[in-house]
């Protein structure tokens, strides 16, 4: 501001008080003897000295605000966003993340002059925090120039506490940040006492821990599809997308999976996740047909989906398509038991006991990656789909039979064709 006349700086933080505090510190620098020696003609203007909004005699100006507050009537040559997220609670709130992103796109960037620069300084709390929304998919913590299709070119400086490969400071993998202040012993103790999710995001600047926080990589065994026992009972679960792909920037995925269930020698369930499946961000006509492709291909003993808005929106379409395609089967609508973490608890328990397998290949790799990111991932539809089969096994749902040969429960089978005049012709 002292060097370049008439430049405007916009600074934002998670709260207006914090932002104004930054403004006060910068304003006070302009009144030091050192500053006045370097910039004698760019001192603080006498009629504009508020800590959150002030000007210099050379026409440069500074404005501080909280993320989410109005910046109307202001223009900026430089925007600085320092800590847009207050803490874990706000970072995990989809409402807060969306509001922050909307403010960034609609309010802040619209007030920047052509050629303006933007600097974002933040702890990476969540995969889809402000920086995560800007960074391209697949960014894995590397520093340097990053090209994005929609949000321009950025230079990323990522400083993890524990160095990884190609560290921007030239550290070797495993070396610690600022050892003159934080000793290696201090870092080792901190790493042991922090939950994996905290360590990965707050200290390593990578919101997705390699080993997972809710699910651990070594809990799951991998298998080849052809190795599923022939006597395995097959069940189908689905997490249908509520959001219309045409009406959302990043719509939910519809996730459908066919799973095999056997028993081990101790009578404990052994779950083969995702023998076959489908996922996509498509309209209902597309995924309903994919759903019944799987039903006709595998003839699962029972199908499960979650009650809610999507049931009311699609149940009629599902029934009509089932009759039209002669896809024998039924859907059991399972109640939501709480938040997503609670719904995934049965799968967590089974996986931790070595009862859950994931197939080799791209589909299995994708599901495992989503499980390891849970609950901080941008999308968790695959987790919801996989967790549902574990829930119905854990709850001994009538649609899941243990031991012997399974047959549909007759009264529940009838429910699949309520109000169907040709019901008798569909029974087996």
C-alpha positions in Angstrom: 0.0 0.0 0.0 2.9 2.3 0.7 4.7 1.5 -2.5 1.7 1.5 -4.9 -0.7 4.5 -4.7 -4.5 4.0 -5.0 -4.4 0.3 -4.3 -7.3 -1.2 -2.2 -6.9 -4.2 0.1 -9.8 -6.3 1.3 -9.1 -8.5 4.3 -11.6 -11.1 5.7 -11.5 -13.6 8.5 -14.1 -15.8 10.2 -15.2 -13.0 12.4 -15.3 -9.2 11.9 -13.6 -8.7 15.3 -10.6 -10.8 14.2 -10.4 -9.1 10.9 -10.6 -5.7 12.5 -7.8 -6.8 14.9 -5.6 -7.5 11.8 -6.5 -4.1 10.5 -5.4 -2.4 13.7 -2.0 -4.1 13.6 -1.4 -3.1 10.0 -2.7 0.5 10.6 -0.3 0.8 13.6 2.6 -0.1 11.4 2.0 2.9 9.2 2.6 5.2 12.2 6.0 3.7 13.2 9.2 5.6 12.5 10.6 2.8 10.3 7.6 3.0 8.0 7.7 6.8 7.8 11.3 6.7 6.8 10.6 4.3 3.9 7.3 5.9 2.8 7.3 9.6 3.9 4.5 10.5 1.5 2.2 7.5 2.3 1.3 8.1 5.9 -2.1 7.4 7.5 -4.8 9.9 6.4 -5.9 12.1 9.2 -9.6 11.7 8.4 -9.7 7.9 8.1 -8.2 6.0 11.0 -10.8 3.3 12.0 -9.0 0.0 12.7 -11.2 -1.9 10.3 -11.3 0.8 7.5 -8.6 3.4 6.9 -6.7 5.1 4.1 -3.2 6.3 3.3 -2.3 9.8 2.0 -1.3 8.2 -1.3 -4.9 7.0 -1.9 -4.4 3.3 -0.9 -7.1 1.9 1.4 -7.7 -1.0 3.7 -11.0 -2.6 4.6 -11.5 -5.5 7.0 -14.7 -7.6 7.3 -15.9 -11.0 8.6 -16.6 -13.8 6.2 -20.2 -13.6 5.2 -20.5 -9.9 5.8 -21.2 -7.3 3.1 -18.4 -5.9 0.9 -20.8 -3.9 -1.3 -19.4 -0.6 -2.5 -15.8 -1.7 -1.9 -13.3 -2.6 -4.6 -10.1 -4.5 -4.2 -6.7 -5.0 -5.9 -5.8 -7.5 -3.3 -8.0 -9.8 -1.3 -6.7 -11.6 1.8 -8.7 -14.3 3.5 -7.1 -15.4 6.8 -8.8 -18.3 8.6 -12.2 -18.4 7.0 -13.2 -21.2 9.4 -13.6 -20.7 13.1 -13.2 -24.3 14.2 -14.2 -28.0 13.9 -17.9 -27.5 14.5 -18.2 -24.9 11.7 -15.9 -26.9 9.4 -18.1 -30.0 9.7 -21.3 -28.0 9.0 -22.4 -28.3 5.4 -24.5 -25.2 5.9 -21.6 -23.1 7.1 -19.3 -24.4 4.3 -21.9 -23.6 1.7 -22.5 -20.1 3.1 -18.7 -19.5 3.1 -18.4 -20.7 -0.5 -21.4 -18.7 -1.7 -20.0 -15.5 0.0 -16.6 -16.1 -1.7 -18.2 -16.5 -5.1 -21.0 -13.9 -4.9 -19.7 -11.2 -2.6 -15.9 -11.2 -2.5 -14.8 -12.1 -6.0 -17.4 -9.8 -7.5 -15.7 -6.9 -5.8 -12.2 -7.5 -7.1 -10.8 -5.4 -9.9 -9.5 -7.1 -13.1 -6.0 -8.5 -12.4 -6.5 -8.5 -8.7 -4.7 -11.1 -6.5 -6.2 -13.3 -3.8 -4.4 -14.8 -0.9 -6.0 -17.5 1.3 -4.3 -18.6 4.5 -6.0 -21.4 6.4 -5.9 -24.6 8.4 -7.4 -27.3 6.2 -10.2 -28.5 8.4 -12.3 -30.3 5.8 -11.9 -31.7 2.3 -14.5 -29.2 1.0 -13.5 -26.1 3.0 -12.8 -22.9 1.0 -9.4 -24.0 -0.2 -10.8 -27.5 -1.0 -13.5 -26.1 -3.2 -10.9 -24.2 -5.2 -8.2 -27.0 -5.4 -8.8 -29.6 -8.2 -9.9 -33.1 -7.4 -6.9 -35.3 -6.7 -4.8 -32.6 -5.1 -2.7 -34.5 -2.6 -0.8 -31.9 -0.6 1.8 -30.8 -3.2 3.1 -27.3 -3.2 3.6 -25.2 -6.4 1.5 -23.9 -9.2 -2.0 -25.5 -9.5 -4.2 -25.0 -12.5 -8.0 -25.2 -12.0 -10.6 -25.2 -14.7 -13.0 -22.9 -13.0 -11.0 -20.9 -10.4 -7.8 -19.9 -12.2 -4.2 -20.5 -11.4 -3.0 -20.6 -7.8 0.4 -21.0 -6.1 0.0 -23.4 -3.2 2.3 -23.4 -0.2 1.6 -26.5 2.0 3.6 -26.8 5.1 2.8 -30.1 6.9 4.2 -30.6 10.4 5.9 -33.8 9.3 7.5 -33.6 5.9 6.4 -35.7 2.9 8.0 -36.3 -0.4 9.0 -33.2 -2.4 8.7 -30.9 0.6 8.7 -27.2 -0.4 11.3 -26.4 2.3 13.6 -29.2 1.1 13.0 -31.3 4.2 13.4 -35.1 4.0 10.3 -37.2 4.6 9.7 -37.5 8.3 11.5 -34.3 9.3 9.6 -31.9 11.5 8.6 -28.2 10.9 10.4 -25.5 12.9 12.4 -27.9 15.1 14.2 -25.0 16.8 10.9 -24.2 18.5 9.0 -27.4 18.4 11.3 -30.2 19.2 11.0 -33.7 17.6 9.9 -35.0 21.0 7.2 -32.4 21.2 5.9 -33.3 17.8 6.0 -37.1 18.5 3.9 -36.5 21.6 1.5 -34.3 19.8 1.0 -36.9 17.0 0.2 -39.6 19.6 -2.3 -37.5 21.5 -4.2 -36.1 18.5 -7.1 -38.1 16.9 -6.0 -39.1 13.3 -8.5 -36.7 11.8 -7.2 -33.8 13.7 -3.6 -34.7 13.0 -4.2 -35.0 9.3 -6.1 -31.8 8.9 -4.7 -29.4 11.5 -1.1 -30.5 11.4 -0.6 -32.1 8.0 -2.9 -29.8 6.0 -4.5 -32.8 4.3 -8.0 -33.3 5.6 -8.1 -37.0 4.5 -5.9 -39.2 6.7 -4.1 -42.0 4.9 -5.1 -44.5 7.6 -8.7 -43.2 8.1 -10.3 -41.9 11.2 -13.7 -43.6 11.4 -12.6 -46.6 9.3 -9.1 -48.0 9.2 -7.6 -49.4 6.0 -6.3 -52.6 7.6 -9.8 -53.5 8.8 -10.9 -54.5 5.3 -9.8 -57.5 3.5 -9.7 -57.4 -0.3 -11.2 -60.2 -2.5 -11.7 -61.1 -6.2 -15.3 -61.2 -7.3 -14.9 -64.8 -8.6 -14.0 -65.9 -5.1 -17.3 -65.1 -3.5 -18.7 -68.4 -2.2 -21.5 -69.8 -4.4 -23.7 -70.2 -1.3 -23.4 -66.5 -0.4 -26.8 -64.9 0.0 -27.1 -61.7 -2.1 -28.8 -58.5 -1.0 -29.0 -55.1 -2.7 -28.8 -51.7 -1.0 -29.1 -48.2 -2.4 -28.6 -44.6 -1.5 -30.7 -42.7 -4.0 -29.7 -39.2 -4.8 -32.2 -36.5 -3.6 -30.5 -33.7 -5.4 -31.4 -33.3 -9.1 -28.1 -33.4 -11.1 -29.4 -30.6 -13.3 -30.1 -28.2 -10.5 -26.9 -28.5 -8.4 -23.2 -27.6 -8.8 -22.1 -30.8 -7.1 -25.1 -33.1 -6.9 -25.2 -36.2 -4.7 -24.4 -39.6 -6.2 -26.9 -42.5 -6.5 -25.0 -45.5 -5.1 -26.3 -49.0 -5.6 -24.5 -52.2 -4.4 -25.1 -55.9 -4.5 -23.4 -57.7 -1.5 -22.8 -61.3 -0.6 -23.3 -62.5 3.0 -22.0 -65.8 4.5 -21.2 -67.1 7.9 -17.8 -68.0 9.3 -17.2 -71.2 11.4 -18.2 -69.3 14.5 -21.6 -68.3 13.0 -20.5 -64.7 12.6 -21.6 -62.8 9.4 -19.0 -62.4 6.7 -19.8 -59.5 4.4 -18.6 -59.2 0.8 -19.3 -55.6 -0.1 -20.0 -54.6 -3.6 -20.0 -57.8 -5.7 -21.6 -55.5 -8.3 -23.0 -52.0 -8.3 -23.6 -48.7 -9.9 -22.9 -45.1 -9.1 -23.6 -41.8 -10.9 -24.9 -38.3 -10.8 -27.9 -38.9 -13.0 -31.6 -38.3 -13.2 -34.0 -40.9 -11.7 -34.9 -42.5 -15.1 -31.2 -43.4 -15.5 -30.5 -44.9 -12.1 -33.9 -46.6 -11.8 -33.0 -48.6 -14.9 -29.5 -49.3 -13.6 -31.1 -50.4 -10.3 -33.3 -53.0 -12.0 -30.4 -54.2 -14.3 -28.8 -55.3 -11.0 -32.0 -56.8 -9.7 -32.4 -58.9 -12.8 -28.8 -59.9 -13.0 -28.4 -61.1 -9.4 -32.0 -61.7 -8.1 -31.1 -60.5 -4.5 -33.1 -62.0 -1.7 -34.1 -58.5 -0.5 -33.5 -54.9 -1.5 -33.0 -52.1 1.1 -33.2 -48.3 0.8 -33.7 -45.6 3.3 -37.1 -43.9 4.0 -37.5 -40.2 3.5 -38.0 -37.6 0.8 -36.6 -39.9 -1.9 -39.0 -42.7 -1.1 -42.0 -40.4 -1.6 -40.5 -39.0 -4.8 -39.5 -42.3 -6.5 -41.5 -45.1 -5.0 -44.2 -44.9 -7.7 -41.5 -44.9 -10.4 -39.8 -47.9 -8.9 -43.0 -49.9 -8.7 -44.0 -49.1 -12.3 -40.5 -49.9 -13.6 -40.3 -53.2 -11.6 -43.6 -54.3 -13.2 -42.6 -53.2 -16.7 -39.3 -55.0 -16.5 -40.6 -58.0 -14.7 -37.9 -57.6 -12.1 -38.9 -59.9 -9.3 -38.1 -58.6 -5.8 -39.1 -56.1 -3.1 -37.6 -53.1 -1.4 -37.6 -52.9 2.4 -37.5 -49.2 3.4 -35.2 -48.8 6.4 -35.6 -46.0 8.9 -32.9 -43.4 9.5 -31.5 -43.9 13.0 -29.7 -40.6 13.5 -26.9 -38.8 11.7 -24.6 -40.4 9.2 -22.0 -41.3 11.8 -24.6 -43.2 13.8 -25.9 -45.0 10.7 -22.4 -46.2 9.9 -21.7 -47.6 13.3 -22.7 -51.2 12.5 -20.4 -51.2 9.5 -17.6 -49.8 11.6 -18.0 -52.5 14.2 -18.1 -55.3 11.7 -15.1 -54.0 9.8 -13.1 -53.6 13.0 -13.7 -57.3 13.7 -12.5 -58.3 10.3 -15.9 -59.3 8.9 -16.0 -57.0 5.9 -14.3 -57.4 2.5 -14.0 -55.0 -0.4 -13.4 -56.1 -4.0 -10.2 -55.6 -5.9 -10.4 -53.2 -8.7 -11.5 -49.6 -9.4 -15.0 -49.9 -7.8 -13.5 -51.3 -4.6 -10.7 -48.7 -4.5 -13.2 -45.9 -4.9 -15.4 -47.3 -2.0 -12.4 -47.8 0.2 -11.2 -44.2 -0.4 -14.6 -42.9 0.5 -14.7 -45.0 3.7 -11.3 -43.7 4.8 -12.3 -40.1 4.2 -15.6 -40.5 6.2 -17.0 -38.4 7.8 -15.0 -35.5 6.4 -15.4 -36.4 2.7 -17.3 -34.2 0.2 -19.4 -37.3 -0.8 -20.4 -40.1 1.4 -23.1 -41.8 -0.6 -21.0 -44.9 -1.0 -20.6 -45.1 2.7 -24.3 -44.8 3.2 -25.0 -47.6 0.7 -22.4 -49.9 2.3 -23.5 -49.1 5.9 -27.1 -50.1 5.1 -26.3 -53.8 4.6 -24.3 -53.8 7.9 -27.2 -52.2 9.7 -29.8 -54.7 8.6 -27.5 -57.6 9.4 -26.8 -56.1 12.8 -30.5 -55.5 13.5 -31.5 -58.9 12.3 -33.9 -57.4 9.8 -36.6 -59.8 8.7 -35.4 -59.3 5.1 -32.1 -60.9 6.0 -32.2 -64.6 6.7 -29.4 -66.5 8.6 -28.6 -70.1 8.0 -30.2 -72.5 5.6 -31.9 -71.6 2.4 -33.6 -68.2 2.4 -37.1 -67.5 1.2 -38.9 -64.2 1.0 -41.1 -63.4 4.0 -44.5 -63.7 2.5 -46.3 -60.8 4.2 -43.4 -58.5 3.3 -43.3 -59.8 -0.2 -47.0 -58.9 -0.6 -46.2 -55.3 0.4 -43.9 -54.9 -2.6 -47.0 -55.1 -4.8 -49.6 -53.2 -2.8 -52.3 -51.9 -5.1 -51.0 -54.1 -8.0 -54.0 -55.8 -9.7 -51.8 -58.4 -11.2 -50.1 -59.4 -8.0 -50.7 -63.1 -8.2 -48.8 -63.4 -11.5 -45.7 -62.0 -9.9 -45.3 -64.3 -6.9 -42.7 -67.0 -6.7 
